[in-house]
Protein backbone atom coordinates (compact mmCIF):
# COMPACT_ATOMS: atom_id res chain seq x y z
CA UNK A 1 0.00 0.00 0.00
CA UNK A 2 1.66 3.17 -1.15
CA UNK A 3 1.56 6.50 0.60
CA UNK A 4 -1.46 8.59 -0.47
CA UNK A 5 -1.36 12.28 -1.17
CA UNK A 6 -3.72 15.22 -1.05
CA UNK A 7 -5.24 15.85 -4.47
CA UNK A 8 -5.42 19.58 -4.90
CA UNK A 9 -8.20 21.50 -6.62
CA UNK A 10 -5.64 22.42 -9.30
CA UNK A 11 -5.12 18.72 -10.04
CA UNK A 12 -8.86 18.21 -10.37
CA UNK A 13 -9.26 21.30 -12.55
CA UNK A 14 -6.71 19.86 -14.98
CA UNK A 15 -9.10 17.02 -15.83
CA UNK A 16 -11.98 17.40 -18.24
CA UNK A 17 -15.73 17.06 -17.95
CA UNK A 18 -15.48 14.72 -20.94
CA UNK A 19 -15.26 11.44 -19.03
CA UNK A 20 -14.45 9.47 -22.21
CA UNK A 21 -10.88 10.79 -21.95
CA UNK A 22 -10.33 8.10 -19.33
CA UNK A 23 -11.69 5.28 -21.49
CA UNK A 24 -9.22 2.45 -22.19
CA UNK A 25 -8.12 1.90 -25.75
CA UNK A 26 -10.49 -0.79 -27.02
CA UNK A 27 -12.95 -0.52 -29.92
CA UNK A 28 -16.32 1.16 -29.60
CA UNK A 29 -19.30 -1.16 -29.54
CA UNK A 30 -17.82 -3.97 -27.46
CA UNK A 31 -17.49 -4.75 -23.77
CA UNK A 32 -14.39 -6.74 -22.78
CA UNK A 33 -15.03 -9.53 -20.29
CA UNK A 34 -13.07 -11.08 -17.42
CA UNK A 35 -13.21 -14.78 -18.27
CA UNK A 36 -10.92 -17.26 -16.51
CA UNK A 37 -9.82 -20.19 -18.64
CA UNK A 38 -12.07 -22.58 -16.69
CA UNK A 39 -15.13 -20.55 -17.77
CA UNK A 40 -14.25 -20.42 -21.48
CA UNK A 41 -16.81 -22.98 -22.65
CA UNK A 42 -19.56 -21.59 -20.42
CA UNK A 43 -18.95 -18.04 -21.68
CA UNK A 44 -18.92 -19.01 -25.35
CA UNK A 45 -22.02 -21.21 -24.97
CA UNK A 46 -23.82 -18.21 -23.48
CA UNK A 47 -23.13 -16.26 -26.69
CA UNK A 48 -19.91 -14.50 -25.73
CA UNK A 49 -17.22 -13.81 -28.31
CA UNK A 50 -13.48 -14.34 -28.49
CA UNK A 51 -10.74 -13.15 -30.85
CA UNK A 52 -6.99 -12.95 -30.50
CA UNK A 53 -7.14 -9.18 -31.02
CA UNK A 54 -9.99 -8.41 -28.60
CA UNK A 55 -9.95 -11.31 -26.14
CA UNK A 56 -13.26 -12.30 -24.56
CA UNK A 57 -15.99 -9.75 -25.21
CA UNK A 58 -19.66 -9.14 -25.90
CA UNK A 59 -21.37 -6.53 -28.07
CA UNK A 60 -22.60 -3.49 -26.13
CA UNK A 61 -26.16 -4.30 -27.17
CA UNK A 62 -26.01 -7.84 -25.73
CA UNK A 63 -28.40 -8.85 -22.98
CA UNK A 64 -25.85 -8.14 -20.27
CA UNK A 65 -27.53 -10.00 -17.41
CA UNK A 66 -26.47 -13.23 -19.16
CA UNK A 67 -22.84 -12.19 -18.75
CA UNK A 68 -22.91 -10.36 -15.42
CA UNK A 69 -20.42 -12.67 -13.70
CA UNK A 70 -17.80 -11.82 -16.36
CA UNK A 71 -18.46 -8.12 -16.85
CA UNK A 72 -15.96 -5.55 -15.58
CA UNK A 73 -17.43 -3.42 -12.81
CA UNK A 74 -17.89 -0.49 -15.20
CA UNK A 75 -20.74 -2.40 -16.89
CA UNK A 76 -22.23 -4.28 -13.95
CA UNK A 77 -25.47 -3.07 -12.39
CA UNK A 78 -24.46 -0.91 -9.43
CA UNK A 79 -27.83 0.05 -7.97
CA UNK A 80 -29.77 3.32 -7.98
CA UNK A 81 -28.10 5.66 -7.47
CA UNK A 82 -25.10 3.67 -8.71
CA UNK A 83 -22.27 3.03 -6.28
CA UNK A 84 -18.82 3.97 -7.62
CA UNK A 85 -17.02 1.44 -9.79
CA UNK A 86 -13.70 2.29 -8.16
CA UNK A 87 -12.56 4.59 -5.35
CA UNK A 88 -9.08 5.53 -4.14
CA UNK A 89 -7.99 3.63 -1.05
CA UNK A 90 -8.78 5.37 2.22
CA UNK A 91 -6.56 3.36 4.53
CA UNK A 92 -5.05 4.52 7.83
CA UNK A 93 -1.55 5.97 7.65
CA UNK A 94 -0.20 3.08 9.74
CA UNK A 95 -0.54 0.80 6.71
CA UNK A 96 0.67 3.13 3.97
CA UNK A 97 3.92 1.28 3.36
CA UNK A 98 2.68 -2.24 4.18
CA UNK A 99 2.03 -4.82 1.48
CA UNK A 100 1.91 -8.57 1.10
CA UNK A 101 5.25 -8.70 -0.67
CA UNK A 102 6.92 -7.70 2.61
CA UNK A 103 5.36 -10.57 4.60
CA UNK A 104 5.26 -13.39 2.02
CA UNK A 105 8.03 -15.27 0.31
CA UNK A 106 8.53 -14.46 -3.37
CA UNK A 107 7.12 -17.88 -4.28
CA UNK A 108 3.98 -17.33 -2.17
CA UNK A 109 3.41 -13.86 -3.61
CA UNK A 110 3.90 -15.09 -7.18
CA UNK A 111 1.40 -17.90 -6.66
CA UNK A 112 -1.22 -15.53 -5.22
CA UNK A 113 -0.87 -12.81 -7.83
CA UNK A 114 -0.86 -15.23 -10.76
CA UNK A 115 -4.04 -16.88 -9.48
CA UNK A 116 -5.55 -13.39 -9.16
CA UNK A 117 -4.71 -12.71 -12.82
CA UNK A 118 -6.09 -16.07 -13.96
CA UNK A 119 -9.34 -15.58 -12.05
CA UNK A 120 -10.02 -12.40 -14.03
CA UNK A 121 -8.83 -13.75 -17.36
CA UNK A 122 -5.84 -11.39 -17.24
CA UNK A 123 -8.30 -8.50 -17.63
CA UNK A 124 -8.85 -5.48 -15.39
CA UNK A 125 -11.98 -6.08 -13.30
CA UNK A 126 -12.71 -2.35 -13.19
CA UNK A 127 -12.32 -1.08 -16.77
CA UNK A 128 -11.91 -4.21 -18.90
CA UNK A 129 -8.45 -3.36 -20.19
CA UNK A 130 -6.24 -6.32 -21.00
CA UNK A 131 -3.43 -4.73 -19.09
CA UNK A 132 -1.89 -1.67 -20.77
CA UNK A 133 0.22 -3.92 -21.31
CA UNK A 134 0.02 -6.06 -18.16
CA UNK A 135 -2.23 -6.49 -15.13
CA UNK A 136 -1.35 -6.08 -11.45
CA UNK A 137 -2.64 -7.41 -8.14
CA UNK A 138 -4.13 -4.91 -5.68
CA UNK A 139 -4.76 -5.79 -2.04
CA UNK A 140 -8.34 -5.12 -0.91
CA UNK A 141 -9.00 -4.30 2.75
CA UNK A 142 -11.95 -3.81 5.10
CA UNK A 143 -11.76 -1.91 8.39
CA UNK A 144 -13.73 -2.93 11.48
CA UNK A 145 -13.99 0.15 13.64
CA UNK A 146 -15.49 -1.80 16.55
CA UNK A 147 -12.29 -3.83 16.96
CA UNK A 148 -9.78 -1.49 15.26
CA UNK A 149 -8.90 -4.30 12.86
CA UNK A 150 -7.94 -3.97 9.23
CA UNK A 151 -8.83 -7.17 7.36
CA UNK A 152 -7.35 -8.33 4.09
CA UNK A 153 -10.37 -9.36 1.98
CA UNK A 154 -8.83 -10.31 -1.36
CA UNK A 155 -6.70 -9.44 -4.35
CA UNK A 156 -8.10 -7.46 -7.28
CA UNK A 157 -6.80 -7.79 -10.83
CA UNK A 158 -6.34 -4.23 -12.12
CA UNK A 159 -4.61 -2.59 -15.05
CA UNK A 160 -1.82 -0.15 -14.13
CA UNK A 161 -4.05 2.93 -14.58
CA UNK A 162 -6.89 1.61 -12.41
CA UNK A 163 -4.34 0.37 -9.87
CA UNK A 164 -2.87 3.86 -9.62
CA UNK A 165 -6.40 5.16 -9.04
CA UNK A 166 -6.27 3.22 -5.77
CA UNK A 167 -2.90 4.85 -4.93
CA UNK A 168 -3.15 8.50 -5.92
CA UNK A 169 0.05 9.46 -4.12
CA UNK A 170 2.03 7.06 -6.27
CA UNK A 171 0.30 8.32 -9.41
CA UNK A 172 1.15 11.88 -8.45
CA UNK A 173 4.83 11.06 -7.88
CA UNK A 174 4.99 9.49 -11.34
CA UNK A 175 3.37 12.52 -12.95
CA UNK A 176 0.36 10.46 -14.02
CA UNK A 177 -2.32 11.99 -11.81
CA UNK A 178 -4.32 13.71 -14.62
CA UNK A 179 -4.66 10.44 -16.57
CA UNK A 180 -5.62 8.54 -13.43
CA UNK A 181 -8.25 11.10 -12.41
CA UNK A 182 -9.67 10.97 -15.94
CA UNK A 183 -9.98 7.19 -15.54
CA UNK A 184 -11.88 7.66 -12.27
CA UNK A 185 -14.28 10.06 -14.00
CA UNK A 186 -14.93 7.60 -16.82
CA UNK A 187 -15.30 4.56 -14.56
CA UNK A 188 -17.79 6.28 -12.28
CA UNK A 189 -19.57 8.58 -14.78
CA UNK A 190 -18.50 11.55 -12.65
CA UNK A 191 -18.46 15.19 -13.59
CA UNK A 192 -15.41 17.23 -12.60
CA UNK A 193 -17.38 18.63 -9.65
CA UNK A 194 -18.37 15.15 -8.48
CA UNK A 195 -14.77 13.98 -8.77
CA UNK A 196 -13.61 16.86 -6.56
CA UNK A 197 -16.31 16.17 -3.98
CA UNK A 198 -15.62 12.43 -3.84
CA UNK A 199 -11.86 12.94 -3.46
CA UNK A 200 -12.45 15.34 -0.59
CA UNK A 201 -14.65 12.73 1.12
CA UNK A 202 -11.98 10.05 0.66
CA UNK A 203 -9.32 12.34 2.11
CA UNK A 204 -11.48 13.17 5.13
CA UNK A 205 -12.25 9.49 5.76
CA UNK A 206 -8.57 8.60 5.56
CA UNK A 207 -7.73 11.27 8.14
CA UNK A 208 -10.39 9.91 10.51
CA UNK A 209 -9.06 6.36 10.21
CA UNK A 210 -5.47 7.50 10.70
CA UNK A 211 -6.34 8.98 14.09
CA UNK A 212 -6.66 5.43 15.47
CA UNK A 213 -4.33 2.45 15.88
CA UNK A 214 -5.12 -0.62 13.78
CA UNK A 215 -4.27 -4.31 13.85
CA UNK A 216 -3.75 -6.10 10.52
CA UNK A 217 -5.56 -9.40 10.00
CA UNK A 218 -4.23 -11.53 7.13
CA UNK A 219 -6.28 -14.66 7.89
CA UNK A 220 -7.78 -14.43 4.40
CA UNK A 221 -4.54 -15.95 3.12
CA UNK A 222 -5.19 -19.26 4.88
CA UNK A 223 -7.67 -20.33 2.23
CA UNK A 224 -4.76 -20.22 -0.22
CA UNK A 225 -2.48 -22.29 1.98
CA UNK A 226 -0.45 -19.34 3.35
CA UNK A 227 0.06 -19.71 7.11
Secondary structure as UniProt FT lines:
FT   HELIX           9..13
FT   HELIX           19..22
FT   TURN            28..29
FT   STRAND          30..33
FT   HELIX           37..39
FT   HELIX           40..45
FT   TURN            46..47
FT   STRAND          49..51
FT   TURN            52..54
FT   STRAND          55..59
FT   TURN            60..61
FT   HELIX           64..70
FT   HELIX           73..75
FT   TURN            79..82
FT   HELIX           93..95
FT   TURN            96..97
FT   HELIX           100..102
FT   HELIX           106..119
FT   TURN            120..122
FT   TURN            125..127
FT   TURN            132..133
FT   STRAND          135..144
FT   TURN            145..148
FT   STRAND          149..159
FT   HELIX           160..166
FT   HELIX           168..173
FT   TURN            174..175
FT   HELIX           177..188
FT   HELIX           192..210
FT   STRAND          215..217
FT   HELIX           219..224
//
